[in-house]
């Protein structure tokens, strides 16, 4: 039942924005979403006003909003957490963060991270030749690390070693033993001493969706026997000093801090034993995995995490110190490769709702004249006589009656009008049952009806492609927070799911974040005729940009970098226009100009005129975006 009074506080609770927003997002007195990119409530901007401002400038939804100040704030938060832990535990080494470029390779993102991280000697990690080229062309601090991970060929290695020779602090991680001879061969050819890291294949594993990326069957890393073999090879060549890093990785989005502690204990023991063998390792690289609390529940659920950044840093530092002290070896400089935790928050995808699929056909009512077929009279009786006492029996009757309705129609005994009336009566039964189940008068809800209201959820059509903007939701059921940008002073009246505009039945969102469970629908407002209704997806800054697919040839949406100033002002820093129809056709090897000429055929009269009009329309459409213009 609708509440008598609805406030923005109610909306904040309903959508959980205080929990997953991490201080970056909230709701203002206008009932609009606001962003606080430095987690300072005195430095905020109205996101709905930003979208309206862009709309007036012809930059329409769907669009990706990027807030570079959030990137800078995340870099600072991680680095300061490690600095604090180092001071608190009197740790004798230092900390250097490294951003894995694969998480989001967008030029504006990487440049902002490098700028923000310069004072922290913040480095970059590259897993391919293009990513290494990006890293080597950034204005990094002279001491910042450039880590080369992943499988490498000779050209990759040569590029890295030439950068090392040119003065960059490049470390090449050995992922498999066959890489080591190649690295040494190229280093000898170039007359440069390499800096080498050894990735250990730990027994410890992470938690969540990516826990199988570590352990005995991990794709990357050296076993303990292979690590010893690598040390022997380097020692024989007089290059033991070149082994400067021990690296491990136990998976992305680690949900449970206990998994981090277990991995740290194992990895630090390996480090300590290698130091005792005379291997002068300087860096202990704890890899990535620092999580993001997508649902705000602070649990070990796959879309959450049961620890804070400060707790993560403290456990890494304390565990390393404890084991090094026990083993009586020098404490290494710590390195982490957090990507998701750095970039997830900075990006918001905004879409407009362009239609409603009314699942229960609320626009239609049926009043019988008494002359209808018996099956319609039975459905009407079920509708009119359903009550708290008999709803289970009556609903089952309605299901049977609907099946009989379809059978009679298929046999030719009912008209299309009769079928329409019968289906409408059935949905009226469902709506009545839904109200009964939601009322306090039903003391016990049978198991068969626990998900009944979910099955009746309306479907809102959003002008975007889930495959392009949130591929992880489709591929691995990653949950992203969702909420409207505005009308948050109004109580939502719909429980809905979201559909995109692709011609694919998988182009939908039917799972949503919740503090206690996973929702199968989300409360939203019914769109008003002639007024845009905006819904936003949050924490999409990690992986979604580069994994986005061109399904149905829907391209990347408009992208905008927004700087927030004092007095609730904002400045549009940079705009990347959406892919056009032209761009997408060229991406699959078509010549748009030739396609436009195709419909033009020799002819006379109306046919020739229509062909020319079609050609003109197609030529005009080439420079438009691939999304619907409503």
N, C-alpha and C positions, 0 to 999 in steps of 0.2 A: 504494500500500500504506500502511496506517496506520503512523504513526511510533511508536516505542517510548515516546518522551517528548514531551509537548506542553506548551508554556508560554504564558503571556500574551504573551511576546515574539514567539513564533511567530504568534500571532493578530494582533498589531500589524503584523507584516510582511505577513501574508496579506491583511489588509484595507487596508493602506497608511495607517492612521490617523495615523501620525507625519507623513506627507508632506502629506496634504490637511487634516489637523486644525489645522495652523498654531499649535500650542501650546494650542488651546482644548479638544481632546478627547484622551483616552487610555484606557488600560485599567488598572484597579487590581488588587491582589493577589487579590481575590475572583473575578476573571474578569468583572467588570462594567465597562461603559463609564462613564467619569467625565468631568466637565466642569470646566475651569479657566477661568472667564470673564474673568479678567484676565491670562491666560497665566502665572500664578504657580502653580507646583506645590504651594505651601503653602495655596492657597485653592481647594479642589476639593470636588465633591459627586458622589455615586454616582447616576447617572441611573436605573439600574434601581430603586434604593430610592425615588427620587422618584416613579416610575411606580407602584410598589407602594403607596406612601403615598396617592397620588391615587385608586388603585383602591379602597382601603378607605373613602375618602370618597365613593365613588359616581361618581367622575370617571374614566370608562373610555376605553380606546382605541377607535378611533383618536383621537389627540390631538396638538395642536401645542404644543410646549414653547418658550417664549421666554425668553432669558436677557438681561435688560436691561444687565447689566454688560458683556457682549460688545459691545453697541451703543456704550456709553461708551468702551470700549477702542479700538474702531475709529475713532471720531471723534478720539480723542487721537492714535492712531498716524498718521493722515493729516496732521493739523495739525502735529504735532511733526516729521514728516518734511520738510514744507515749511519750517518754522522752521529746522531744521538746515541745509537746503540754502541758505537765504537767508543764514545766518551764514557758511557755508563759502565761498560764492562772493562774499561782500560785496555782495549784491544790494541795490539802493537802493529797491526797492518792498516791499510787504507781501503777505500771502496771506490770503484769506478763502474758506473753504469754503462751499458751498451744497448742501443735500440736496434732490434732486429727489423731490418727494412721490409722484410716480407709481410709484416703485420699491416702496413699501409704505406705503399711506395709513393703516394701522391707527393709531388714536388713541394707544394706549399706546406704539407704536414712535416716532411723530413726537414725542410729548411727551418721551420719554427722550432722543432725539437733541437736541432743543432745550435741554433741561436740561444735558446733557453738553457741548454746544457753546457755551454762553453765554460762557464765558471766552475763547473763540476768535472771538467775533463771528460765529458760525456761522449761516448763513441758510437760506432755503428757496426752492425753485423750483417754480412752479405752471404747469401746462399746460392748465388748464381753470378755469371759474368755481368749481366746488366745491372744487378744490384751492387756489385763491386764498383762498377763505373760510377754509379750514383754516389757511393760512399767516398770514393777517392776525389770526387769533385766538390765535396762539401767543405766549408771553412771550419774544420774541426780544430780543437785545441791541439797544440803540437804533441802533447802526451796522450791524447785520446786514442783509445784502441780501435783498430779496424780488424774485426774478426772475420775470417773466411771459413764458413761452415758448409756442410753439405758435400756431395760428391763433386770431384774436381778433375778436369782434364789438364793437359799440359799448358794450354793457353791461359786457363784460369790461374794456374800456379805461376806462370811466367808474369802475368799481369800483377799478381800480388807481390811477387819478389822484386819486380822492378819498382813498385811503389815503396817497398821496404828499402831498397837501395837509394831511392830518392828522398828518404828521410821520414816516411810515414811509419807509425807504430803498428805494423801489420803482423798479425799472428795467424798462421795457417793451422787449422784443426785437422788432425789426422782422423778420418772417420773409419777407414779400413786399411789394413796393412799394405795393400798394393799401392796406396798413395805415397807412402814414405819414400821408397826408392825414386819415384818420379820427382818428388820435391827436392831430394838431395841432388839428383842429376841436374835439374834446372838451376838450382842454387850454385852448383859448381860451374855451370856454363856462364852464369851471370856474375860469378865471383862476388857473391853476397852471402853473408851468414844468415840463414833463415831463423825466424822465431816460430817455434812449433808448439802446438797444443795437442794433447792426447785426450780424446773423448773416451771416458770410461763407461762401459756397459754395466750399470749397477744391477744388483739383485732387487733393490728397492724400486717400488713403482709409485706413481702418483695416484690420484683419485679423480673420479668423474669420467667424462666421455673419452678422454685421451690417456687413460691409465695404461693401456696396452702399448703405448709408444715407448715404454721403458721395459726393463727386465731382460730375461735371457733371449727373448725373440724380437728384441728391438731392431729397427731398421738400421740404426747408426750405432757406432761405438765399438771399442775394443774390449775383449775379455781380459781378465787379469793375466792370462798367459801371453796374449798379444801385446799387452802393455810392457811386460818384461822383455819380450822379443824386441819391441821398438827401442827400449832402453839399451839393450845389448848392441843393436845395430848402430845407434848413435854413439855409444861409448867406443866401439871399435874404430869409428871414423873420427874420434876426437871431437865430437860435436855435442857432448852431453850438455854443455852450456846453452845449447839452442832450444832445449826443452824448457819452455818458460810457463806453460799453462797446463793445468789439469781441468778438464771440462766434463760436465755431465748434464743430462736433461731427463726429467722424469715425467714430462707431459705438460700440456697446456691446461689452463684453468684448473689448477689444483684446488680442490674444495676443502681439504682437511689438512690442518697445520701439522698433524702428527706425521703425515707422509713426508712433509718437508724435513722434519726433525730426523726421521729415520734415514732419509737419503743423505742428509748432511753428515750424520755419524759415519755411514759407510764410505762416503767420498773423502771425508777428512782423514779417515784411517788410511785409505789408499795414498793420499797426499803425504801423510806422515811417514809411511813406510818407504815411499820413493825418496823423500828427503834424507832419510837415514841411509839410503843406498847411494847418496851423493848426487842425486838429481836435483839441480838448483831451481826447482819450480818457484816462480814468483806469484803467479795468479791462480787462484782457485775459483773457477767459473761455475756458479750454481745453476746456470741455464735460465730458462724462462719458467713460466707456470704460475707466477703471481696472479691470483684470480681477480675477478670482478663480480660484485654482488648484483647480478642482473635482477633478482626478484626482491632483494632487500631483506631476506629471511635470516641471513647470517647463520646458515646451516651448511651441511655437507651435500645438499642437493646439487645436482650438476650445474644449475644456473645460479649458484650462490657460492659462498665461502664462509668458513667459521672463524675467520681471523682478520685482523687489520693489517695495514702495511707496516705499522710500527711493530706489531707482534711478529710478523714475518722477518723483518730486519733483525729484531732482537734474538729470535731463535737461530737465525743463520750465524750471527756474530758470536753468540754465547756458545753454541755447540762447537764451532770451529776453535774458539779459544780453549774450551775445556779439553778437547782431545789433543790439541797441539801442546798444551801445558803438560798433560799426562804423558805424552810421547816425547816431550822435551825437544821439540823442533820449532823453528821460526814460524810465526803466524803469517800466512800468505796475505797478499792484497786480494780482496774479494771483488768478484765481478758477477753481475747478474744481467740477464738478457730479457728483462720484462718488456713485453710489447703490448699485449692486450690491456694491461693495467694502465699503461701510459696513454693509449690513444682511444680507447673505447668511448669514454665520456664526451669527447669533444664534438661528436657528430650527431646531428638530429635529422632524420628524414621526415619531411612534411608532405602529406598527400591531401587531396581534396576528395570528399565523398560525392560521387556523381549519381548515385541511385540506391534504391532500397528494394530488395527482393522480399516481399511480404510473405513469409512462410505460411502463416495461418490465415491469409486472405481476409484481413480485418475490414477491408472496404466493402465486403459483401455480406448481406443479410438475406435470410430466407423466411418468407411468410407463406404458409401453405393455404391453398384455397379449399382443400378437402377432396379435390378431384385427382390428386396425384396418385401414382402407383403405390402399392402397399409398402415397398421398401423405404420410400421417402417418409411415409407416416411413421414407420418404426424408428427411423433416425431422429425425426422430430420429437417423438416420445422420449427417446433416450436423452436428447438435449434438454428437454423441459423438466425431466424428473430426476436428473442426477443430483445427488446431495452428499453431505458429509458421511452419511450412513451407508450409501450404496455405490460410491464413486468407482470402486474397483470393478464391481460386477457390471455397472453401466458402461464403463469404458471398454471392457472386453466385448460387450454386446455391440458397441459402436464399431470396433475393429471387424467383427464378423459381418456386420451389416454393410460396411464399406466393401469388403471382399465380394459379398453377394451382389452389391450394386454393379461392380465392374464385370462380374460374370454375366449378369443380365444384359448389360450394355453390349458385351462382346457377342452375345447370342442374338442380338437384334431386338430385344424386347423393350429397350428403353431408348428414348430420344437423347440427343446431345444435351438438350435443355434439362432433361431429367437427371442426367449424369452430373451436370454442373450443379444443380440444386443439392443433389446427394452429397457431393464432395464438400460443398460449402457447409452443409449441416454437420458433416463429420468434423470439420475444423472448428465449428462453433462448440461442439462437444469438447474438443481438445482445449480451447481457450477457457471454457468453464472449469474444466478439471484443473488447468494451470492456476486459476485464481483460488480454487479450493485448497490446492496443495500449498500455496503461498500464504494462506490465511492461518491464523492461530487456532481455528476451530478444528483442524485436523491434528490430533494428538500423536498419531503414529503413521508414518509414511512407509508402506510396504517397499521392499527392496526393488521390485520391478518398476517403481515410480520415482526412484531416487534421482535419476537423470532425465526425468520427463521434461522438465522445463528447458533443459539444455537442448533437447531434440527440437524444441519449438523456436529456437533462437532465430531472429531475423538475420538476413545477410545484407550487409552494406557493401556497395561496390566502390572501391577506392581506385583512383586514377594513378596507378603505378604498376610495376611488375615486381612481384616478390622474388623472382629469379634474378633480377638485376639489382635490386636494392637490399634484399635480405636473403641471399641464397642459403645461408646456414639454417634459417628457419625451415626451409623446404627440405634441405639435405639431411640435417642431423637433429631437427626439432629444437634448435637453440631458441630459447625464449628471450624476447626483447620487451622491455616495458613499452606499453602503448597507452596513450591518453589523448583527449581533445586538447587543442590549443586555447580554446575559448568556451564561452557559455558554461563555465565552471561554477557560476552562481546559481545555475539551474540544476535541479535534480534530473539525472538521466531517466529516460522513459523506455529505452529499448535495451534488451539483452541481445547482443548481436555477435556475429562472426564477420570477418572481413574477406572479401574476394577481390583479386586484382583484375586487370583487364586483359590478361593473356587468354588465349584459347586453350587452356589447359585446366583440367579439373583439379590438379594439384596447386593451382595458383590461388591459394587461400590461406587464411590464418584462423585456426580453430583452437589454439592453445595460447594462454596468456598467463603472465606472471601473477602470483598471489603469495601473500606472506605465509599461508598455511598449506596451500595445495597448488595445483595447476588448474586455472579456470578454463572452461571450454567455451566461454563466451565472455564478452566484455560489455559493461554498461556504457551506453552512448546516448546521444540526443537524437531525436528525429530531425533530419534535415528540414530546413524551412525553404519553401519555394523562393527562388531568386536570390538566396543568400548562400555564400560558400560556407561549407562546414569542414574545418581542418582537423585532421588527426595526425599525431606525430609518433614516430618510432624512435626510441632512445638507445644509447649505448651501442651504436652501430659502427663505431669508428675503427674496429679491429676486423680485418680480413674481408669485410663485406664489399668494399670498393673493388678490390682486385679479383674476387671470386665471382662478381656479378656476371650473369650470362645474358646473351643476346636473344633469348627465347622470343619467338615471334618478331624478331628484329626490333624490339624495344631497346633503346639505347640508354646511355647514362643520362640522368636528369640534370637540370641546372645545379651548379655548385656555387656556394657563396661563402666567403670568409668574412666574419663579422667581428669587429672590435667593439667592446663595450666601454664607454667612457663614464665619467661622473655625471650626476644629475639625470640618470636613467636615459642617457643618450647612447646612440650606437653609430658606428661608421662602417660602411661597406668597403672592405679592404680590397677584395678581389672577386671577380666573377668568372666562372668557367661555364660557358654556354652549353646547353644540352646537346647531345648528338642529334643531328638532323636526319631526315629521311635519306638525304644524299650520303651522309656518313655511313649509315647502316647498310645501304645498298652496296657501296664500295667495299665494305668490310667482308662481304661475301662474293666479291669479284664481279659485280655487275657494273656496267657503265650507265649511270642514271640518264645521261643525255640520250643514249641509244634507246633506253626504255621509254622515254618520253616520246620519241619519234615513232615507236612501234605502232601505237593505235592509229596513226595517220595513214589512211589508205585512199587510193584514188576512188572517187565516187562522185555522185551528184546529189544535189538537193539536201534533204534533211540528214542523210547519212554523213555526207561530207561536213556539214555544219556541226554535227554531234562529235565527230572525230576531232575536229579542230578545237571544240570546246573542251573535250577530254584532254587533249594535248596541253592546252593552256592551263587547265587545273592541275595536271600532274607536274608541269614545270613550276608552277607557283608553290606546290606542296614540297618540292625538293628541299627547300631551306627551312621548313618548319620542323618542330620536334616530332618525335614518334608517338607522343602521348595525345590523349584526347583533348580537344579544345572546347570546353563547355562554357 
